[in-house]
């Protein structure tokens, strides 16, 4: 018995009419024979989990660079929290949980070391700019597996590309991840900021905590339930206006009081040009890049983009080591 066909039949019978069905996928850039055990979206999820870029997320900054403590989030634990939230929502709405999980696990594969500080740093010097969602697509298309990429389905790549920025995901599963990303980082960054002593829970806007909840658990539960209630049997992912406004007000508070705090300001002074200096060095000494990146250049990729690929793929600790070796 071919298990994949059986799973596709289950999707057709049980998932919402608005869900993305594996059997109806737009396919891959390069055709592959379907797996007899897994649907195409399950296959994509597995490829992402086994990728080198996914493993490196454990040593990349979420909000705090090299924090002294074992309980701060990393880019990997952030990714797992996004996946957990998104899967809960998708399962309740009878959407395709495998597609949701693949998008969630892959959405930050292209993120730089040093979090958004590193992203901003590269954005200042790379021609055409640098955006981590676009870089995540490059990782799965052109960088992984020595340049051959993971050859993911169009639906997964669409969700990864449009999880942030002005674009809108083409599937409800992608929209679920887009919101789950915000729910995750707003709330776990509050938790980490309190742990770091930057803010206290009493500093949070009272109208937000009255509306969404005064604990991590209550806020997550409120936001997830509100999305499910408003989106059930609808061709969109929706929230009540007051709940959505409260979430974005909490996000604005974090930008004003945590991400721009004096404590993190010291980190910015220390690390703000690390990646741009590393990038510029490899532009000027291009032949020192690893062979797999030089091969990308030989195959037609622009020098500037290849140097950005290598720099962005570093972990925090590897970038620190490289910087020390190059500049002392």
N, C-alpha and C positions, 0 to 999 in steps of 0.2 A: 504493500500500500504506500502511495506517495503521501507523506505527511503534510507537505506544503499545501497541496490541493485541498486536503481536509481542513487545514487551518484557514485557508482562503474562503472556504465554504462557511466556516463558523463566523468569520468576519461579515460576510454577506448577510447572514441570517440575524446576527446579534448586534452589530454596530449600528449607530445612528445613520440615517440616510445622509447626514451631512459629514460623516467621517470619511477620511481618505482610505480607500480599500487597497490592499496590497496588489490584488489582481488587476487593478485599474491604474497602477503606477505608470507615470510617463516614461519610466525606464532609466537607463544609464547612458552616459556619454558614449561608452564603448559597450557594445552588447556582450552579455555573458549568459551562458546557459543557466536557467534557474536552479536553485538548490532543491534537492528533493525533501529536505528536512525543514528548512526555514523559509519564511516569507522574505521578500526583498528587504523590508524594513528591519526585520530581525537580523538579517545578514549585515546590514549597514551598522546596526548597533554593535554587533560583535567586532566588526572591523575597527570601529572607533575605539572600543575598549582595548583592543590589542595593539593600537598604534603607539609609536614612540612619543608623539606629541601629547597623547593623553597621560602617559606616565610622567611626563615632565611637569604637568600641572601641579603635582604635589610639592614642587619646589619653586612655585611662582607665587608672588604676592597677591593677596586679595585686597586688603586695605592697609595693612601694616607691614612695613618692610623689616624683615629680620626681627620679629617681636621676641621679647624674652618671656617665654611661656609656651607650653605645649598645646594650649586649647584655642589659640587663635585660628580663624579660618585661613585656608590657603585657597588658591584658585581651584584645586581639585575638590576640596570639601564644599566650596561654593557650588561647583558643578553638580555634585551629588545632591545637595539640598534643593537646587533648581529642579533636578530630575524627580526627586521625591514629591515636591509640590505639584509639578506638572502632571505626573502620572496619576496622582490622586484626583485632580480635576478631570483629566481625560477619561479615567475609568468611570467616574460618576456621570459624565456626559455621554458615555458610550462612544467615545472617539477612539482612534487607533492608538492604543497605548505604546505599541512598539515604535511607531513613527515618532510619537511624542518623546519617548526615551532617547531615540537616536539623535534627534535635534538637540535635546537638552544636554546630552553627554558631549556633543560636538560643538556647542555654540561658542566656547571660549578657547578652542584649540590653538587659535592664532594669537592669543593674547601675549603681550610682551612681559619680560621680567619687570619688577617694580610697579606692577599694576598700571593704573591710568597715567601715573607720572611718566612711566616708560613709553606709553603710547603717545602722550603729548610730545615727548622729547623726539621720538622718531618722526612724528607728524610734521615737526618743524623743519626737518632736513631732507626727508625722502621726497623726490620729485613726484608730484601728484598726491602727496599726503599719505598718511598711514592710518587705517581704521581697522581695529582688531576683528570686526565681523567679516570684512572683506579678506583679511589675512587668514581667517579660519577656513574660508573657502579655498584659498590658495594651498593651505596645508593639505586638505583632503583631495584636491585636484592635481597638484603639481609637485608637492614636496615629499609627502610620505612615500615609503617604499622606493627610496632612491630615485625619486622623480616621476614614478609611474602613477602615483596617487592611489586613493582608495576606491575610485570609480563608484561613488555613492549615487543613489537615486536622485533625480531632480527635486523631489519633494523634501528630502533631507537637506540638500544644499540650499534650497530656497528658505527653509526655516532657519538655518544657520546664518545665512546672509542677512535676513530681515529681522533678526531678533532685537536689533537696535537700529537707530537711524530713522530716516524718513520713509523707508520702504514698509510695505505691509505684507506679511506672510500670505502665501497663496492657499494655505490650508488652515483649518481651525486648530489643528495640532500645533502648527507654528505660532499661531496667535496665543495659544495657551502657554507655550514656552516664553514668549515675549513678555507676558505679564508675570509669569512665575519667576523670571529672572529678577524683576524689580521687587517682587514680594520677598524673595530670598535675601537679596543684598541689603535692602533697607533694614530689615529686621535683624539679620545676623551681624551687620555692621554696628547697629545699636548695641547689641550684646558685647561685641568686641571693644567698642569704644568705652563702655562702662567698665569692662575688665581692665582697660588701659588707664582708667582714671581721667579720661578726657571730659566725660559728662557723667551725670548720674541719671537714674530713671526719672527722678523728680524734675530734671531739666526739660524733659520732652514736653511739647505743647499739650496743655491739659485738654483742649478741645479735641485733639487727635486721640489721646489715650482714652478719653471718655467715649469717643465714637468707636474706636477700633479695638480697644482693650489696653489694660495697664501692664500686661506681661507679654513676653515673646509668644507664648503658646496662644493666648487669647487673640492677639493681633493676626497671627498666621491663620488661626481657625476662622476668624471673622472674614478675612479677605478671601480665603478659599471658598467658604460657604456662600459668600455673596456672589462670586463668579458663577458657581454652580447653579444657584437659584435663578439668576438672571439669564443664564445661557442655555438652560435646559430646553431641548427641542427647538433651538433657534440656529440660524445660519450665521452666527457671529458669536464672539466671546465678549460678554458685556458685564458691567458693574453698575450699581447704583451711583448716581452722580456724587452724592455726599460722601460715600465710601471711597470712591476714586479720588475725589478732591482731598480727602483726609490723608490718603496714602501719599499723594504727591506733595502735600504740605509737610508731611513727615520726611519725605525725601529732600525737600528744600532745606529743612532744619538740619539734616545731616550734612549737606553741602556747606551750609553757613557755619556750623558749629563743630564739625568733626573733620571733614575732608580739607577744610581750610584752617584748621586749628593751628595754634603756635607749635604744638608738639609735632604734628605732621609737617609743619612748615620747616622745621629743622631737617627732617628727612628730605624735603624737596631741595633744600640748599645743598645737601650732601650728594644726592643722587640725580639731580635734575638734568645733568649733561652726560651721564655715564654712557647711555646708549648712543647718543648722537656722536660722541667722540669715538666710540668703538666702530660705529657705522662708517664714519669718515675715514678712519684708519684703514678699513678693509676696502673702501673705494680706492684709496691711494696705494694699497698693497694687495691688490685683488688676487694675485696668484697664491697668497697665503691661505685662502679659503679652502676648506675640505674638498676633496675630489667630487663628492656628490653635488656640491653647489657649483663648482666649476663646470661640471657636465651640464647643468641646467643652462648656464651661460652659452656653452657650445651648441646647445639645442635651441637657441634663439631667445632665451629670456634676457631682458635688459640687465646690464651690470648693476644698476642702482637697486633694482628690485631683488636681485639675488643677494646682494649684500644686506638688504633689509630683511630678507627671509632668514638668513643666518643669524643676524643680530636678534631679531624678534623671537627666534626659537630657543634662545638661551634661557636657562633657569636663573633665578636670582644669584645663587652662589657661583654658578659658572661665569656669569657676567662680571661678578666682583673679581673672580680670579683672573679672567682675561684682562679686565681693566688694570689690575695690579701689575700683570706681566707687561702690558703695553706702556703704561704711563707711570708706574710706581705708586 
